[in-house]
Amino acid sequence: MGYRVCFVCTGNICRSPMAEAVFRAHVAGAGLQDLVEVDSAGTGDWHVGEAADPRTVSVLEENGYAVEHTARVFEQSWFARLDLVIALDAGHLEALRRLAPTDEDARKVRLLRAYDSAATDLDVPDPYYGGRDGFEECLQMVEEASAGLLAAVRADVEGRVA
């Protein structure tokens, strides 16, 4: 696998597995699944070993996305093998940049909604403590940012092949 992207939220059961599933589908739709690996993790270990939140799973499945997920915590050593670390909000961005062992690794960390040119607030709100509508809103934000992220990843991948 040539290019690796990891989505990161707090517990790795809501936002980051949703972003992982959506972006994996975009990668496959673009025919890049043999070149781009997509996964996710959390900044904390509260849910390690658990499946994605049932609300995340139902919203994804109802919108045509497949999800197989087991929560895990992001490890500092992963920076060496990752090309992009996509944070779902500013708190994750800061935590990941502090965790990065080098300045080069810190530059790999980006906010997902930075890839959505129409976004004014770059955080994807945590839907965990709310109702289903928060999960649907999260999916919409993830989908809106995924096209821009895919374009950036495609350019990076093509730049490596050229």
Chimera marker file (.cmm) of the C-alpha trace (Angstrom):
<marker_set name="trace">
<marker id="1" x="0.000" y="0.000" z="0.000" r="1" g="1" b="0" radius="0.5"/>
<marker id="2" x="1.518" y="3.272" z="-1.055" r="1" g="1" b="0" radius="0.5"/>
<marker id="3" x="-0.401" y="6.071" z="0.673" r="1" g="1" b="0" radius="0.5"/>
<marker id="4" x="-1.869" y="5.910" z="4.178" r="1" g="1" b="0" radius="0.5"/>
<marker id="5" x="-4.552" y="8.109" z="5.749" r="1" g="1" b="0" radius="0.5"/>
<marker id="6" x="-5.764" y="7.820" z="9.349" r="1" g="1" b="0" radius="0.5"/>
<marker id="7" x="-8.816" y="9.683" z="10.690" r="1" g="1" b="0" radius="0.5"/>
<marker id="8" x="-8.734" y="10.564" z="14.396" r="1" g="1" b="0" radius="0.5"/>
<marker id="9" x="-11.432" y="11.641" z="16.849" r="1" g="1" b="0" radius="0.5"/>
<marker id="10" x="-11.767" y="11.214" z="20.608" r="1" g="1" b="0" radius="0.5"/>
<marker id="11" x="-12.971" y="7.656" z="21.221" r="1" g="1" b="0" radius="0.5"/>
<marker id="12" x="-12.897" y="6.195" z="17.696" r="1" g="1" b="0" radius="0.5"/>
<marker id="13" x="-16.530" y="5.087" z="17.722" r="1" g="1" b="0" radius="0.5"/>
<marker id="14" x="-18.412" y="7.993" z="16.063" r="1" g="1" b="0" radius="0.5"/>
<marker id="15" x="-16.707" y="10.584" z="13.874" r="1" g="1" b="0" radius="0.5"/>
<marker id="16" x="-13.474" y="8.884" z="12.839" r="1" g="1" b="0" radius="0.5"/>
<marker id="17" x="-15.018" y="5.520" z="11.853" r="1" g="1" b="0" radius="0.5"/>
<marker id="18" x="-17.646" y="7.468" z="9.907" r="1" g="1" b="0" radius="0.5"/>
<marker id="19" x="-14.936" y="9.431" z="8.090" r="1" g="1" b="0" radius="0.5"/>
<marker id="20" x="-12.990" y="6.221" z="7.494" r="1" g="1" b="0" radius="0.5"/>
<marker id="21" x="-15.982" y="4.461" z="5.905" r="1" g="1" b="0" radius="0.5"/>
<marker id="22" x="-16.961" y="7.433" z="3.738" r="1" g="1" b="0" radius="0.5"/>
<marker id="23" x="-13.440" y="8.154" z="2.557" r="1" g="1" b="0" radius="0.5"/>
<marker id="24" x="-12.740" y="4.477" z="1.863" r="1" g="1" b="0" radius="0.5"/>
<marker id="25" x="-15.822" y="4.462" z="-0.400" r="1" g="1" b="0" radius="0.5"/>
<marker id="26" x="-14.587" y="7.607" z="-2.186" r="1" g="1" b="0" radius="0.5"/>
<marker id="27" x="-11.155" y="6.034" z="-2.664" r="1" g="1" b="0" radius="0.5"/>
<marker id="28" x="-12.732" y="2.879" z="-4.111" r="1" g="1" b="0" radius="0.5"/>
<marker id="29" x="-15.024" y="4.932" z="-6.347" r="1" g="1" b="0" radius="0.5"/>
<marker id="30" x="-11.963" y="6.708" z="-7.730" r="1" g="1" b="0" radius="0.5"/>
<marker id="31" x="-10.222" y="3.374" z="-8.399" r="1" g="1" b="0" radius="0.5"/>
<marker id="32" x="-7.463" y="4.146" z="-5.885" r="1" g="1" b="0" radius="0.5"/>
<marker id="33" x="-8.156" y="1.327" z="-3.411" r="1" g="1" b="0" radius="0.5"/>
<marker id="34" x="-4.922" y="-0.467" z="-4.370" r="1" g="1" b="0" radius="0.5"/>
<marker id="35" x="-2.895" y="2.692" z="-3.727" r="1" g="1" b="0" radius="0.5"/>
<marker id="36" x="-4.548" y="4.272" z="-0.677" r="1" g="1" b="0" radius="0.5"/>
<marker id="37" x="-5.078" y="2.680" z="2.740" r="1" g="1" b="0" radius="0.5"/>
<marker id="38" x="-7.674" y="4.245" z="5.052" r="1" g="1" b="0" radius="0.5"/>
<marker id="39" x="-8.141" y="3.629" z="8.771" r="1" g="1" b="0" radius="0.5"/>
<marker id="40" x="-9.016" y="5.437" z="11.988" r="1" g="1" b="0" radius="0.5"/>
<marker id="41" x="-8.166" y="5.750" z="15.677" r="1" g="1" b="0" radius="0.5"/>
<marker id="42" x="-8.954" y="7.778" z="18.785" r="1" g="1" b="0" radius="0.5"/>
<marker id="43" x="-6.947" y="10.127" z="20.956" r="1" g="1" b="0" radius="0.5"/>
<marker id="44" x="-8.158" y="8.260" z="24.048" r="1" g="1" b="0" radius="0.5"/>
<marker id="45" x="-8.548" y="4.633" z="25.025" r="1" g="1" b="0" radius="0.5"/>
<marker id="46" x="-12.111" y="4.687" z="26.458" r="1" g="1" b="0" radius="0.5"/>
<marker id="47" x="-13.608" y="2.487" z="23.734" r="1" g="1" b="0" radius="0.5"/>
<marker id="48" x="-10.665" y="0.339" z="22.591" r="1" g="1" b="0" radius="0.5"/>
<marker id="49" x="-11.931" y="-2.987" z="21.305" r="1" g="1" b="0" radius="0.5"/>
<marker id="50" x="-15.527" y="-1.799" z="20.855" r="1" g="1" b="0" radius="0.5"/>
<marker id="51" x="-17.479" y="-1.627" z="17.617" r="1" g="1" b="0" radius="0.5"/>
<marker id="52" x="-18.577" y="1.710" z="16.175" r="1" g="1" b="0" radius="0.5"/>
<marker id="53" x="-21.506" y="3.403" z="17.905" r="1" g="1" b="0" radius="0.5"/>
<marker id="54" x="-24.768" y="1.823" z="16.648" r="1" g="1" b="0" radius="0.5"/>
<marker id="55" x="-25.989" y="5.256" z="15.527" r="1" g="1" b="0" radius="0.5"/>
<marker id="56" x="-22.862" y="5.668" z="13.398" r="1" g="1" b="0" radius="0.5"/>
<marker id="57" x="-23.396" y="2.226" z="11.879" r="1" g="1" b="0" radius="0.5"/>
<marker id="58" x="-27.085" y="2.808" z="11.105" r="1" g="1" b="0" radius="0.5"/>
<marker id="59" x="-26.505" y="6.237" z="9.517" r="1" g="1" b="0" radius="0.5"/>
<marker id="60" x="-23.669" y="4.853" z="7.404" r="1" g="1" b="0" radius="0.5"/>
<marker id="61" x="-25.558" y="1.750" z="6.301" r="1" g="1" b="0" radius="0.5"/>
<marker id="62" x="-28.706" y="3.743" z="5.462" r="1" g="1" b="0" radius="0.5"/>
<marker id="63" x="-26.552" y="5.906" z="3.202" r="1" g="1" b="0" radius="0.5"/>
<marker id="64" x="-24.897" y="2.995" z="1.406" r="1" g="1" b="0" radius="0.5"/>
<marker id="65" x="-21.606" y="2.800" z="3.305" r="1" g="1" b="0" radius="0.5"/>
<marker id="66" x="-20.091" y="-0.402" z="4.649" r="1" g="1" b="0" radius="0.5"/>
<marker id="67" x="-18.569" y="-0.318" z="8.119" r="1" g="1" b="0" radius="0.5"/>
<marker id="68" x="-16.461" y="-2.900" z="9.881" r="1" g="1" b="0" radius="0.5"/>
<marker id="69" x="-14.782" y="-1.303" z="12.843" r="1" g="1" b="0" radius="0.5"/>
<marker id="70" x="-12.993" y="-1.957" z="16.109" r="1" g="1" b="0" radius="0.5"/>
<marker id="71" x="-11.940" y="1.096" z="18.118" r="1" g="1" b="0" radius="0.5"/>
<marker id="72" x="-8.263" y="1.674" z="18.886" r="1" g="1" b="0" radius="0.5"/>
<marker id="73" x="-6.078" y="4.455" z="20.189" r="1" g="1" b="0" radius="0.5"/>
<marker id="74" x="-3.660" y="6.394" z="17.972" r="1" g="1" b="0" radius="0.5"/>
<marker id="75" x="-0.032" y="5.574" z="18.717" r="1" g="1" b="0" radius="0.5"/>
<marker id="76" x="2.897" y="7.946" z="18.245" r="1" g="1" b="0" radius="0.5"/>
<marker id="77" x="4.856" y="5.293" z="16.320" r="1" g="1" b="0" radius="0.5"/>
<marker id="78" x="2.231" y="5.371" z="13.546" r="1" g="1" b="0" radius="0.5"/>
<marker id="79" x="3.445" y="8.749" z="12.299" r="1" g="1" b="0" radius="0.5"/>
<marker id="80" x="6.364" y="7.013" z="10.574" r="1" g="1" b="0" radius="0.5"/>
<marker id="81" x="4.053" y="4.983" z="8.331" r="1" g="1" b="0" radius="0.5"/>
<marker id="82" x="1.278" y="7.541" z="7.739" r="1" g="1" b="0" radius="0.5"/>
<marker id="83" x="1.090" y="10.166" z="5.023" r="1" g="1" b="0" radius="0.5"/>
<marker id="84" x="-1.889" y="12.084" z="6.437" r="1" g="1" b="0" radius="0.5"/>
<marker id="85" x="-3.444" y="12.170" z="9.891" r="1" g="1" b="0" radius="0.5"/>
<marker id="86" x="-6.881" y="13.732" z="9.635" r="1" g="1" b="0" radius="0.5"/>
<marker id="87" x="-8.256" y="15.268" z="12.836" r="1" g="1" b="0" radius="0.5"/>
<marker id="88" x="-11.990" y="15.754" z="13.236" r="1" g="1" b="0" radius="0.5"/>
<marker id="89" x="-11.756" y="18.841" z="15.449" r="1" g="1" b="0" radius="0.5"/>
<marker id="90" x="-9.260" y="21.398" z="16.736" r="1" g="1" b="0" radius="0.5"/>
<marker id="91" x="-8.743" y="19.531" z="20.020" r="1" g="1" b="0" radius="0.5"/>
<marker id="92" x="-7.680" y="16.409" z="18.140" r="1" g="1" b="0" radius="0.5"/>
<marker id="93" x="-5.466" y="18.522" z="15.882" r="1" g="1" b="0" radius="0.5"/>
<marker id="94" x="-3.633" y="19.991" z="18.871" r="1" g="1" b="0" radius="0.5"/>
<marker id="95" x="-3.308" y="16.645" z="20.663" r="1" g="1" b="0" radius="0.5"/>
<marker id="96" x="-1.929" y="14.944" z="17.565" r="1" g="1" b="0" radius="0.5"/>
<marker id="97" x="0.532" y="17.721" z="16.787" r="1" g="1" b="0" radius="0.5"/>
<marker id="98" x="1.815" y="17.562" z="20.380" r="1" g="1" b="0" radius="0.5"/>
<marker id="99" x="2.180" y="13.785" z="20.014" r="1" g="1" b="0" radius="0.5"/>
<marker id="100" x="4.108" y="14.077" z="16.730" r="1" g="1" b="0" radius="0.5"/>
<marker id="101" x="7.764" y="13.176" z="17.247" r="1" g="1" b="0" radius="0.5"/>
<marker id="102" x="9.052" y="15.574" z="14.549" r="1" g="1" b="0" radius="0.5"/>
<marker id="103" x="7.989" y="18.799" z="12.849" r="1" g="1" b="0" radius="0.5"/>
<marker id="104" x="7.558" y="16.814" z="9.633" r="1" g="1" b="0" radius="0.5"/>
<marker id="105" x="5.133" y="14.465" z="11.409" r="1" g="1" b="0" radius="0.5"/>
<marker id="106" x="3.224" y="17.420" z="12.883" r="1" g="1" b="0" radius="0.5"/>
<marker id="107" x="2.737" y="18.778" z="9.340" r="1" g="1" b="0" radius="0.5"/>
<marker id="108" x="0.965" y="15.510" z="8.413" r="1" g="1" b="0" radius="0.5"/>
<marker id="109" x="-1.895" y="16.422" z="10.779" r="1" g="1" b="0" radius="0.5"/>
<marker id="110" x="-4.772" y="18.303" z="9.151" r="1" g="1" b="0" radius="0.5"/>
<marker id="111" x="-8.401" y="19.092" z="9.922" r="1" g="1" b="0" radius="0.5"/>
<marker id="112" x="-10.914" y="17.216" z="7.772" r="1" g="1" b="0" radius="0.5"/>
<marker id="113" x="-13.149" y="20.206" z="7.130" r="1" g="1" b="0" radius="0.5"/>
<marker id="114" x="-10.181" y="22.199" z="5.837" r="1" g="1" b="0" radius="0.5"/>
<marker id="115" x="-10.814" y="20.187" z="2.659" r="1" g="1" b="0" radius="0.5"/>
<marker id="116" x="-14.337" y="21.643" z="2.353" r="1" g="1" b="0" radius="0.5"/>
<marker id="117" x="-14.043" y="25.073" z="0.761" r="1" g="1" b="0" radius="0.5"/>
<marker id="118" x="-17.553" y="26.010" z="1.918" r="1" g="1" b="0" radius="0.5"/>
<marker id="119" x="-16.893" y="25.220" z="5.605" r="1" g="1" b="0" radius="0.5"/>
<marker id="120" x="-16.713" y="28.186" z="7.957" r="1" g="1" b="0" radius="0.5"/>
<marker id="121" x="-16.255" y="26.161" z="11.165" r="1" g="1" b="0" radius="0.5"/>
<marker id="122" x="-13.594" y="23.499" z="10.709" r="1" g="1" b="0" radius="0.5"/>
<marker id="123" x="-14.703" y="21.280" z="13.610" r="1" g="1" b="0" radius="0.5"/>
<marker id="124" x="-16.964" y="18.279" z="13.115" r="1" g="1" b="0" radius="0.5"/>
<marker id="125" x="-19.099" y="18.372" z="16.293" r="1" g="1" b="0" radius="0.5"/>
<marker id="126" x="-19.120" y="15.254" z="18.467" r="1" g="1" b="0" radius="0.5"/>
<marker id="127" x="-22.556" y="13.608" z="18.035" r="1" g="1" b="0" radius="0.5"/>
<marker id="128" x="-22.071" y="11.086" z="20.870" r="1" g="1" b="0" radius="0.5"/>
<marker id="129" x="-24.180" y="12.806" z="23.552" r="1" g="1" b="0" radius="0.5"/>
<marker id="130" x="-26.952" y="13.902" z="21.211" r="1" g="1" b="0" radius="0.5"/>
<marker id="131" x="-29.566" y="12.305" z="19.024" r="1" g="1" b="0" radius="0.5"/>
<marker id="132" x="-29.481" y="10.735" z="15.616" r="1" g="1" b="0" radius="0.5"/>
<marker id="133" x="-29.643" y="14.123" z="13.885" r="1" g="1" b="0" radius="0.5"/>
<marker id="134" x="-26.096" y="14.840" z="15.112" r="1" g="1" b="0" radius="0.5"/>
<marker id="135" x="-24.866" y="11.690" z="13.392" r="1" g="1" b="0" radius="0.5"/>
<marker id="136" x="-26.629" y="12.674" z="10.180" r="1" g="1" b="0" radius="0.5"/>
<marker id="137" x="-25.056" y="16.138" z="10.384" r="1" g="1" b="0" radius="0.5"/>
<marker id="138" x="-21.663" y="14.530" z="10.977" r="1" g="1" b="0" radius="0.5"/>
<marker id="139" x="-22.104" y="12.366" z="7.879" r="1" g="1" b="0" radius="0.5"/>
<marker id="140" x="-23.012" y="15.399" z="5.791" r="1" g="1" b="0" radius="0.5"/>
<marker id="141" x="-19.890" y="17.268" z="6.943" r="1" g="1" b="0" radius="0.5"/>
<marker id="142" x="-17.693" y="14.238" z="6.275" r="1" g="1" b="0" radius="0.5"/>
<marker id="143" x="-19.157" y="13.754" z="2.805" r="1" g="1" b="0" radius="0.5"/>
<marker id="144" x="-18.718" y="17.434" z="1.944" r="1" g="1" b="0" radius="0.5"/>
<marker id="145" x="-15.040" y="17.370" z="2.916" r="1" g="1" b="0" radius="0.5"/>
<marker id="146" x="-14.256" y="14.004" z="1.314" r="1" g="1" b="0" radius="0.5"/>
<marker id="147" x="-14.233" y="15.276" z="-2.274" r="1" g="1" b="0" radius="0.5"/>
<marker id="148" x="-11.568" y="17.874" z="-1.470" r="1" g="1" b="0" radius="0.5"/>
<marker id="149" x="-9.566" y="15.375" z="0.566" r="1" g="1" b="0" radius="0.5"/>
<marker id="150" x="-9.742" y="12.863" z="-2.275" r="1" g="1" b="0" radius="0.5"/>
<marker id="151" x="-8.451" y="15.477" z="-4.727" r="1" g="1" b="0" radius="0.5"/>
<marker id="152" x="-5.501" y="16.244" z="-2.420" r="1" g="1" b="0" radius="0.5"/>
<marker id="153" x="-4.702" y="12.571" z="-1.879" r="1" g="1" b="0" radius="0.5"/>
<marker id="154" x="-5.003" y="11.831" z="-5.607" r="1" g="1" b="0" radius="0.5"/>
<marker id="155" x="-2.543" y="14.660" z="-6.364" r="1" g="1" b="0" radius="0.5"/>
<marker id="156" x="-0.088" y="13.300" z="-3.768" r="1" g="1" b="0" radius="0.5"/>
<marker id="157" x="-0.406" y="9.752" z="-5.096" r="1" g="1" b="0" radius="0.5"/>
<marker id="158" x="0.011" y="10.842" z="-8.713" r="1" g="1" b="0" radius="0.5"/>
<marker id="159" x="2.992" y="12.996" z="-7.687" r="1" g="1" b="0" radius="0.5"/>
<marker id="160" x="4.717" y="9.927" z="-6.266" r="1" g="1" b="0" radius="0.5"/>
<marker id="161" x="4.067" y="7.864" z="-9.409" r="1" g="1" b="0" radius="0.5"/>
<marker id="162" x="5.269" y="10.583" z="-11.800" r="1" g="1" b="0" radius="0.5"/>
<link id1="1" id2="2" r="1" g="1" b="0" radius="0.2"/>
<link id1="2" id2="3" r="1" g="1" b="0" radius="0.2"/>
<link id1="3" id2="4" r="1" g="1" b="0" radius="0.2"/>
<link id1="4" id2="5" r="1" g="1" b="0" radius="0.2"/>
<link id1="5" id2="6" r="1" g="1" b="0" radius="0.2"/>
<link id1="6" id2="7" r="1" g="1" b="0" radius="0.2"/>
<link id1="7" id2="8" r="1" g="1" b="0" radius="0.2"/>
<link id1="8" id2="9" r="1" g="1" b="0" radius="0.2"/>
<link id1="9" id2="10" r="1" g="1" b="0" radius="0.2"/>
<link id1="10" id2="11" r="1" g="1" b="0" radius="0.2"/>
<link id1="11" id2="12" r="1" g="1" b="0" radius="0.2"/>
<link id1="12" id2="13" r="1" g="1" b="0" radius="0.2"/>
<link id1="13" id2="14" r="1" g="1" b="0" radius="0.2"/>
<link id1="14" id2="15" r="1" g="1" b="0" radius="0.2"/>
<link id1="15" id2="16" r="1" g="1" b="0" radius="0.2"/>
<link id1="16" id2="17" r="1" g="1" b="0" radius="0.2"/>
<link id1="17" id2="18" r="1" g="1" b="0" radius="0.2"/>
<link id1="18" id2="19" r="1" g="1" b="0" radius="0.2"/>
<link id1="19" id2="20" r="1" g="1" b="0" radius="0.2"/>
<link id1="20" id2="21" r="1" g="1" b="0" radius="0.2"/>
<link id1="21" id2="22" r="1" g="1" b="0" radius="0.2"/>
<link id1="22" id2="23" r="1" g="1" b="0" radius="0.2"/>
<link id1="23" id2="24" r="1" g="1" b="0" radius="0.2"/>
<link id1="24" id2="25" r="1" g="1" b="0" radius="0.2"/>
<link id1="25" id2="26" r="1" g="1" b="0" radius="0.2"/>
<link id1="26" id2="27" r="1" g="1" b="0" radius="0.2"/>
<link id1="27" id2="28" r="1" g="1" b="0" radius="0.2"/>
<link id1="28" id2="29" r="1" g="1" b="0" radius="0.2"/>
<link id1="29" id2="30" r="1" g="1" b="0" radius="0.2"/>
<link id1="30" id2="31" r="1" g="1" b="0" radius="0.2"/>
<link id1="31" id2="32" r="1" g="1" b="0" radius="0.2"/>
<link id1="32" id2="33" r="1" g="1" b="0" radius="0.2"/>
<link id1="33" id2="34" r="1" g="1" b="0" radius="0.2"/>
<link id1="34" id2="35" r="1" g="1" b="0" radius="0.2"/>
<link id1="35" id2="36" r="1" g="1" b="0" radius="0.2"/>
<link id1="36" id2="37" r="1" g="1" b="0" radius="0.2"/>
<link id1="37" id2="38" r="1" g="1" b="0" radius="0.2"/>
<link id1="38" id2="39" r="1" g="1" b="0" radius="0.2"/>
<link id1="39" id2="40" r="1" g="1" b="0" radius="0.2"/>
<link id1="40" id2="41" r="1" g="1" b="0" radius="0.2"/>
<link id1="41" id2="42" r="1" g="1" b="0" radius="0.2"/>
<link id1="42" id2="43" r="1" g="1" b="0" radius="0.2"/>
<link id1="43" id2="44" r="1" g="1" b="0" radius="0.2"/>
<link id1="44" id2="45" r="1" g="1" b="0" radius="0.2"/>
<link id1="45" id2="46" r="1" g="1" b="0" radius="0.2"/>
<link id1="46" id2="47" r="1" g="1" b="0" radius="0.2"/>
<link id1="47" id2="48" r="1" g="1" b="0" radius="0.2"/>
<link id1="48" id2="49" r="1" g="1" b="0" radius="0.2"/>
<link id1="49" id2="50" r="1" g="1" b="0" radius="0.2"/>
<link id1="50" id2="51" r="1" g="1" b="0" radius="0.2"/>
<link id1="51" id2="52" r="1" g="1" b="0" radius="0.2"/>
<link id1="52" id2="53" r="1" g="1" b="0" radius="0.2"/>
<link id1="53" id2="54" r="1" g="1" b="0" radius="0.2"/>
<link id1="54" id2="55" r="1" g="1" b="0" radius="0.2"/>
<link id1="55" id2="56" r="1" g="1" b="0" radius="0.2"/>
<link id1="56" id2="57" r="1" g="1" b="0" radius="0.2"/>
<link id1="57" id2="58" r="1" g="1" b="0" radius="0.2"/>
<link id1="58" id2="59" r="1" g="1" b="0" radius="0.2"/>
<link id1="59" id2="60" r="1" g="1" b="0" radius="0.2"/>
<link id1="60" id2="61" r="1" g="1" b="0" radius="0.2"/>
<link id1="61" id2="62" r="1" g="1" b="0" radius="0.2"/>
<link id1="62" id2="63" r="1" g="1" b="0" radius="0.2"/>
<link id1="63" id2="64" r="1" g="1" b="0" radius="0.2"/>
<link id1="64" id2="65" r="1" g="1" b="0" radius="0.2"/>
<link id1="65" id2="66" r="1" g="1" b="0" radius="0.2"/>
<link id1="66" id2="67" r="1" g="1" b="0" radius="0.2"/>
<link id1="67" id2="68" r="1" g="1" b="0" radius="0.2"/>
<link id1="68" id2="69" r="1" g="1" b="0" radius="0.2"/>
<link id1="69" id2="70" r="1" g="1" b="0" radius="0.2"/>
<link id1="70" id2="71" r="1" g="1" b="0" radius="0.2"/>
<link id1="71" id2="72" r="1" g="1" b="0" radius="0.2"/>
<link id1="72" id2="73" r="1" g="1" b="0" radius="0.2"/>
<link id1="73" id2="74" r="1" g="1" b="0" radius="0.2"/>
<link id1="74" id2="75" r="1" g="1" b="0" radius="0.2"/>
<link id1="75" id2="76" r="1" g="1" b="0" radius="0.2"/>
<link id1="76" id2="77" r="1" g="1" b="0" radius="0.2"/>
<link id1="77" id2="78" r="1" g="1" b="0" radius="0.2"/>
<link id1="78" id2="79" r="1" g="1" b="0" radius="0.2"/>
<link id1="79" id2="80" r="1" g="1" b="0" radius="0.2"/>
<link id1="80" id2="81" r="1" g="1" b="0" radius="0.2"/>
<link id1="81" id2="82" r="1" g="1" b="0" radius="0.2"/>
<link id1="82" id2="83" r="1" g="1" b="0" radius="0.2"/>
<link id1="83" id2="84" r="1" g="1" b="0" radius="0.2"/>
<link id1="84" id2="85" r="1" g="1" b="0" radius="0.2"/>
<link id1="85" id2="86" r="1" g="1" b="0" radius="0.2"/>
<link id1="86" id2="87" r="1" g="1" b="0" radius="0.2"/>
<link id1="87" id2="88" r="1" g="1" b="0" radius="0.2"/>
<link id1="88" id2="89" r="1" g="1" b="0" radius="0.2"/>
<link id1="89" id2="90" r="1" g="1" b="0" radius="0.2"/>
<link id1="90" id2="91" r="1" g="1" b="0" radius="0.2"/>
<link id1="91" id2="92" r="1" g="1" b="0" radius="0.2"/>
<link id1="92" id2="93" r="1" g="1" b="0" radius="0.2"/>
<link id1="93" id2="94" r="1" g="1" b="0" radius="0.2"/>
<link id1="94" id2="95" r="1" g="1" b="0" radius="0.2"/>
<link id1="95" id2="96" r="1" g="1" b="0" radius="0.2"/>
<link id1="96" id2="97" r="1" g="1" b="0" radius="0.2"/>
<link id1="97" id2="98" r="1" g="1" b="0" radius="0.2"/>
<link id1="98" id2="99" r="1" g="1" b="0" radius="0.2"/>
<link id1="99" id2="100" r="1" g="1" b="0" radius="0.2"/>
<link id1="100" id2="101" r="1" g="1" b="0" radius="0.2"/>
<link id1="101" id2="102" r="1" g="1" b="0" radius="0.2"/>
<link id1="102" id2="103" r="1" g="1" b="0" radius="0.2"/>
<link id1="103" id2="104" r="1" g="1" b="0" radius="0.2"/>
<link id1="104" id2="105" r="1" g="1" b="0" radius="0.2"/>
<link id1="105" id2="106" r="1" g="1" b="0" radius="0.2"/>
<link id1="106" id2="107" r="1" g="1" b="0" radius="0.2"/>
<link id1="107" id2="108" r="1" g="1" b="0" radius="0.2"/>
<link id1="108" id2="109" r="1" g="1" b="0" radius="0.2"/>
<link id1="109" id2="110" r="1" g="1" b="0" radius="0.2"/>
<link id1="110" id2="111" r="1" g="1" b="0" radius="0.2"/>
<link id1="111" id2="112" r="1" g="1" b="0" radius="0.2"/>
<link id1="112" id2="113" r="1" g="1" b="0" radius="0.2"/>
<link id1="113" id2="114" r="1" g="1" b="0" radius="0.2"/>
<link id1="114" id2="115" r="1" g="1" b="0" radius="0.2"/>
<link id1="115" id2="116" r="1" g="1" b="0" radius="0.2"/>
<link id1="116" id2="117" r="1" g="1" b="0" radius="0.2"/>
<link id1="117" id2="118" r="1" g="1" b="0" radius="0.2"/>
<link id1="118" id2="119" r="1" g="1" b="0" radius="0.2"/>
<link id1="119" id2="120" r="1" g="1" b="0" radius="0.2"/>
<link id1="120" id2="121" r="1" g="1" b="0" radius="0.2"/>
<link id1="121" id2="122" r="1" g="1" b="0" radius="0.2"/>
<link id1="122" id2="123" r="1" g="1" b="0" radius="0.2"/>
<link id1="123" id2="124" r="1" g="1" b="0" radius="0.2"/>
<link id1="124" id2="125" r="1" g="1" b="0" radius="0.2"/>
<link id1="125" id2="126" r="1" g="1" b="0" radius="0.2"/>
<link id1="126" id2="127" r="1" g="1" b="0" radius="0.2"/>
<link id1="127" id2="128" r="1" g="1" b="0" radius="0.2"/>
<link id1="128" id2="129" r="1" g="1" b="0" radius="0.2"/>
<link id1="129" id2="130" r="1" g="1" b="0" radius="0.2"/>
<link id1="130" id2="131" r="1" g="1" b="0" radius="0.2"/>
<link id1="131" id2="132" r="1" g="1" b="0" radius="0.2"/>
<link id1="132" id2="133" r="1" g="1" b="0" radius="0.2"/>
<link id1="133" id2="134" r="1" g="1" b="0" radius="0.2"/>
<link id1="134" id2="135" r="1" g="1" b="0" radius="0.2"/>
<link id1="135" id2="136" r="1" g="1" b="0" radius="0.2"/>
<link id1="136" id2="137" r="1" g="1" b="0" radius="0.2"/>
<link id1="137" id2="138" r="1" g="1" b="0" radius="0.2"/>
<link id1="138" id2="139" r="1" g="1" b="0" radius="0.2"/>
<link id1="139" id2="140" r="1" g="1" b="0" radius="0.2"/>
<link id1="140" id2="141" r="1" g="1" b="0" radius="0.2"/>
<link id1="141" id2="142" r="1" g="1" b="0" radius="0.2"/>
<link id1="142" id2="143" r="1" g="1" b="0" radius="0.2"/>
<link id1="143" id2="144" r="1" g="1" b="0" radius="0.2"/>
<link id1="144" id2="145" r="1" g="1" b="0" radius="0.2"/>
<link id1="145" id2="146" r="1" g="1" b="0" radius="0.2"/>
<link id1="146" id2="147" r="1" g="1" b="0" radius="0.2"/>
<link id1="147" id2="148" r="1" g="1" b="0" radius="0.2"/>
<link id1="148" id2="149" r="1" g="1" b="0" radius="0.2"/>
<link id1="149" id2="150" r="1" g="1" b="0" radius="0.2"/>
<link id1="150" id2="151" r="1" g="1" b="0" radius="0.2"/>
<link id1="151" id2="152" r="1" g="1" b="0" radius="0.2"/>
<link id1="152" id2="153" r="1" g="1" b="0" radius="0.2"/>
<link id1="153" id2="154" r="1" g="1" b="0" radius="0.2"/>
<link id1="154" id2="155" r="1" g="1" b="0" radius="0.2"/>
<link id1="155" id2="156" r="1" g="1" b="0" radius="0.2"/>
<link id1="156" id2="157" r="1" g="1" b="0" radius="0.2"/>
<link id1="157" id2="158" r="1" g="1" b="0" radius="0.2"/>
<link id1="158" id2="159" r="1" g="1" b="0" radius="0.2"/>
<link id1="159" id2="160" r="1" g="1" b="0" radius="0.2"/>
<link id1="160" id2="161" r="1" g="1" b="0" radius="0.2"/>
<link id1="161" id2="162" r="1" g="1" b="0" radius="0.2"/>
</marker_set>
